Amino acid sequence: MEQVAVRSWGNSQGIRIPRNILDKLDIRASDTLQIIVENDSIVLKKIFKHKTFEERVAEYGGKVTVSDYDWGDPVGRENFITDFI
C-alpha cells in the first residue's frame, strides 16, 4: 500500500500518482479519469476511449492488408438459405 500527500494546487488540492501505478494501469498524462466517491473512498477509473480508424491503422505501422480466407469445404447445411431459393 502506497501513501501520497494532498498538496495545494492553485485554488484546488491534488495528489501525485506514483509512476509504478500509472505504468501498471497504462495511464498517460493526457488520459481522462472518472472520479467516484464510494464508502468514504475516492475511486479513479480510466475512461474507455474509442480509437478512430486512423489511430488503429497507426498502431500497425500504417499498413493494412486485406485477404480472402479459405473456410474449407462445407461440412453441414451452410447453404440452408439457398436451398429454398
Rosetta silent file (secondary structure, phi, psi, omega in degrees, C-alpha in Angstrom):
SEQUENCE: MEQVAVRSWGNSQGIRIPRNILDKLDIRASDTLQIIVENDSIVLKKIFKHKTFEERVAEYGGKVTVSDYDWGDPVGRENFITDFI
SCORE:     score description
SCORE:     0.000 S_00000001
   1 L     0.000  128.141  178.279    0.000    0.000    0.000 S_00000001
   2 L  -102.369  153.463  177.238    1.403    3.350   -1.000 S_00000001
   3 L  -119.587  144.418  175.533    0.636    6.676    0.621 S_00000001
   4 L  -131.343  153.537  179.382    0.518   10.089   -1.035 S_00000001
   5 L   -97.910  144.572  174.439    0.158   13.561    0.451 S_00000001
   6 L   -83.637  128.735 -177.089   -2.545   16.027   -0.538 S_00000001
   7 E  -124.053  153.296  174.576   -0.935   19.273   -1.748 S_00000001
   8 E   -69.001  140.934  178.087   -2.240   22.692   -2.699 S_00000001
   9 E  -143.972   90.038 -173.152   -2.543   23.230   -6.437 S_00000001
  10 L    65.396 -129.026  177.756   -3.824   26.735   -7.145 S_00000001
  11 L   -88.064    2.483 -178.697   -7.266   27.046   -5.569 S_00000001
  12 E  -114.354 -174.930  173.826   -7.604   23.253   -5.504 S_00000001
  13 E  -131.270  150.853 -177.112   -5.805   20.365   -3.897 S_00000001
  14 E  -149.722  173.466  176.119   -4.262   17.363   -5.590 S_00000001
  15 L  -128.568  160.648  172.552   -2.159   14.249   -5.264 S_00000001
  16 L  -107.075  131.607 -179.916    0.624   12.764   -7.370 S_00000001
  17 L   -92.861  125.991 -178.131    0.116    9.207   -8.535 S_00000001
  18 L   -59.302  146.378 -176.724    3.350    7.180   -8.407 S_00000001
  19 H   -55.776  -41.210 -177.856    4.869    6.108  -11.743 S_00000001
  20 H   -62.321  -32.802  177.632    4.638    2.368  -10.971 S_00000001
  21 H   -74.004  -42.430  177.607    0.856    2.652  -10.547 S_00000001
  22 H   -60.074  -43.950  179.428    0.482    4.724  -13.717 S_00000001
  23 H   -64.830  -42.885 -178.586    2.511    2.168  -15.670 S_00000001
  24 H   -61.192  -36.531 -177.951    0.586   -0.767  -14.207 S_00000001
  25 L   -98.751    3.323  179.993   -2.745    0.781  -15.267 S_00000001
  26 L    54.538   48.708  177.911   -1.394    2.222  -18.547 S_00000001
  27 L  -101.782  129.636 -179.532   -2.400    5.769  -17.572 S_00000001
  28 L  -112.973  167.138 -176.102   -0.767    8.623  -19.501 S_00000001
  29 L   -59.344  -30.083 -177.388   -0.659   12.382  -18.873 S_00000001
  30 L   -92.374   -1.518 -178.833   -3.412   13.106  -21.438 S_00000001
  31 L   -70.768  153.620  176.505   -5.837   10.420  -20.199 S_00000001
  32 L  -107.156  134.723  178.632   -9.142   11.308  -18.558 S_00000001
  33 E  -115.024  144.399  173.904  -10.145    9.599  -15.314 S_00000001
  34 E   -91.756  135.656  179.598  -13.597    9.306  -13.790 S_00000001
  35 E  -111.090  129.932 -177.196  -13.701   10.117  -10.081 S_00000001
  36 E  -130.808  140.948  173.882  -16.220    8.336   -7.844 S_00000001
  37 E  -104.085  119.503 -179.887  -16.786    8.527   -4.096 S_00000001
  38 E  -133.098  122.527  174.571  -17.665    5.099   -2.653 S_00000001
  39 L    47.169   54.802  179.147  -17.880    4.231    1.038 S_00000001
  40 L    61.229   25.948  177.218  -15.588    7.060    2.191 S_00000001
  41 E  -127.885  151.306  173.900  -13.083    6.220   -0.579 S_00000001
  42 E  -100.838  124.549  179.950  -12.050    8.008   -3.757 S_00000001
  43 E  -115.495  126.445  176.075  -12.033    5.709   -6.785 S_00000001
  44 E  -107.109  130.211  179.529  -10.377    6.763  -10.045 S_00000001
  45 E  -126.537  133.970  176.579  -11.307    4.865  -13.207 S_00000001
  46 E   -71.886  130.214 -179.523   -9.743    5.233  -16.610 S_00000001
  47 L   -81.968  133.336  177.338  -12.401    6.131  -19.164 S_00000001
  48 L   -65.894  128.308  178.642  -12.524    3.916  -22.240 S_00000001
  49 L  -112.486  117.579  178.490  -11.528    5.942  -25.282 S_00000001
  50 L   -70.835  128.844 -179.736  -12.755    4.625  -28.603 S_00000001
  51 L   -84.802  142.383  175.953   -9.941    4.720  -31.141 S_00000001
  52 L   -75.239  166.171  176.852  -10.526    6.134  -34.598 S_00000001
  53 H   -58.206  -41.663 -179.312   -9.764    4.080  -37.677 S_00000001
  54 H   -62.870  -40.359  178.337   -6.686    6.224  -38.261 S_00000001
  55 H   -65.020  -39.407  179.455   -5.402    5.573  -34.722 S_00000001
  56 H   -67.341  -40.682  178.274   -5.889    1.831  -35.164 S_00000001
  57 H   -64.593  -40.153 -179.630   -4.070    1.829  -38.520 S_00000001
  58 H   -61.069  -32.062  178.017   -1.215    3.838  -36.977 S_00000001
  59 H   -64.973  -23.359  179.330   -0.757    1.083  -34.374 S_00000001
  60 L  -101.997   24.503  177.529    0.027   -1.295  -37.232 S_00000001
  61 L    71.654   19.883  178.220    2.631    0.995  -38.772 S_00000001
  62 L    78.391    8.003 -177.875    0.123    2.437  -41.250 S_00000001
  63 L  -111.413  127.503  176.720   -0.162   -0.860  -43.135 S_00000001
  64 L  -124.977  129.756  177.362   -3.445   -2.673  -43.621 S_00000001
  65 L  -114.275  145.182  178.868   -3.687   -5.909  -45.570 S_00000001
  66 L  -124.932  132.030  178.144   -6.828   -7.493  -46.908 S_00000001
  67 L  -148.415  155.399  175.822   -7.027  -11.105  -47.955 S_00000001
  68 L   -78.061  150.896  178.492   -9.626  -13.774  -48.581 S_00000001
  69 L  -115.626  130.138  178.636   -9.881  -16.549  -46.044 S_00000001
  70 L   -87.191  109.974 -178.799  -10.447  -20.124  -47.137 S_00000001
  71 L   -83.623   -4.545 -179.800  -13.032  -21.589  -44.768 S_00000001
  72 L    88.325 -178.779 -179.913  -12.712  -25.039  -46.371 S_00000001
  73 L   -73.274  151.411  176.653  -15.414  -27.219  -47.865 S_00000001
  74 L   -58.708  142.500  179.808  -18.959  -27.121  -46.454 S_00000001
  75 L  -121.787   -5.778 -177.554  -19.483  -29.592  -43.613 S_00000001
  76 L  -145.509 -133.949 -178.041  -23.113  -29.002  -42.770 S_00000001
  77 L  -106.662   49.978 -179.926  -26.054  -27.002  -44.006 S_00000001
  78 L   -60.363  -28.248 -178.218  -24.179  -23.788  -44.821 S_00000001
  79 L   -94.940   23.596 -176.773  -26.344  -23.367  -47.927 S_00000001
  80 L   -50.908  -47.565 -177.554  -29.572  -23.689  -45.921 S_00000001
  81 L   -64.519  -44.219 -176.892  -30.946  -20.336  -47.151 S_00000001
  82 H   -71.820  -15.649  177.040  -30.154  -21.016  -50.811 S_00000001
  83 H   -63.831  -25.023 -176.628  -31.899  -24.408  -50.596 S_00000001
  84 H   -95.959   -5.109 -175.812  -35.240  -22.526  -50.554 S_00000001
  85 L   -94.275    0.000    0.000  -34.490  -20.157  -53.424 S_00000001
